[in-house]
Amino acid sequence: MGIRLGDLVERFGGELIGDPNLQVVGIAPLTDAGVSHISFLSNSKFRAQAGQSRAAALILSPNDDALVAQTYSGARIVTKNPYAYFARAAQYFEALTAHVPPPGIHPTAYVDPTARVDASAHIGPHVTVEAGAEIKANAVIDAGCFIGREAVVGEGTHFFANVTFHARCVIGARGILHSGAVIGTDGFGFANEGGVYIKIPQVGRVVIGDDVDIGANTTVDRGALADTVIEDGVKLDNQIQIGHNCHIGAHTAMAGCVGVAGSAKIGKYCTFGGAAMVLGHLTIADHVHVSSGSMVSRSLPEPGHYTGFYPLAKNSEWEKSAAIVRNLSTMREKIRALEKALKNTTTNTTKQEDES
């Protein structure tokens, strides 16, 4: 199904340079786009590829347009944020051909008689919905999902196959939980007495806001007493661990394999690169950006970009550096002793000169 460029610009804005009646059938990368595709340029390093692209139209910034237009003869949509424009356009193209599951409950699903499932919701094969749970309008629950007692799934939220959503957990509207995500597991809470661990009951919930994406095999623990909270617009990649009683601020994004220990409070609009770690009970301000592989071992009260890892090196060089680091304390004491001795020598010399 083709889309007029003019219709695309009417929907998403931008300045169109070219024929508004030109039809495009989808979005493709610069190198793969054909004469019926639209493509985008969000990284100026690829200006040369954009100039040679066969795409019918390009989405690009004003700065890039001034240069690309010298060699590219197709239509252009000029916008301040080409990548965001591409994302919205891609969503629109996908929606035109997306499969919409029919409303209703599959015969193999188990829905407790006290659960409330909106008539417009889709409950797939072998889904379990326990007592008192609520599935709101246009929600989609794919095959094999488990929804615990008194849990709430918001309007238009989509659980992909085999999501586990434990008792009393709540998610708002338009959420996406990918396969294998587990929400509301017990937090890692134990008291130690004489070397024996005593389990602390985890009776809080997980409360998730609107427009939250949670990736495959990501786990979010329920709170011990209070709730674990994930605010609106948070994006969690695959294989992330969020500990009990954490609070993740709105529109924060975390890449794969991030780990956040219990009771950490993370601000809004933060980003965490892959495999970053956050220790428990820390507070991180809004607009903090943590590099991949970094270990956050203290609270970060100010916004900024933080990095906490030793640069990669050849193993032999790393071993030498590690040996130096291990001896830093001893080296510091030796330097202090030398400074003290030098100071004493200087003082004695000056005293002798004054006496003479």
Disulfide bonds with the S-S distance in Angstrom:
none
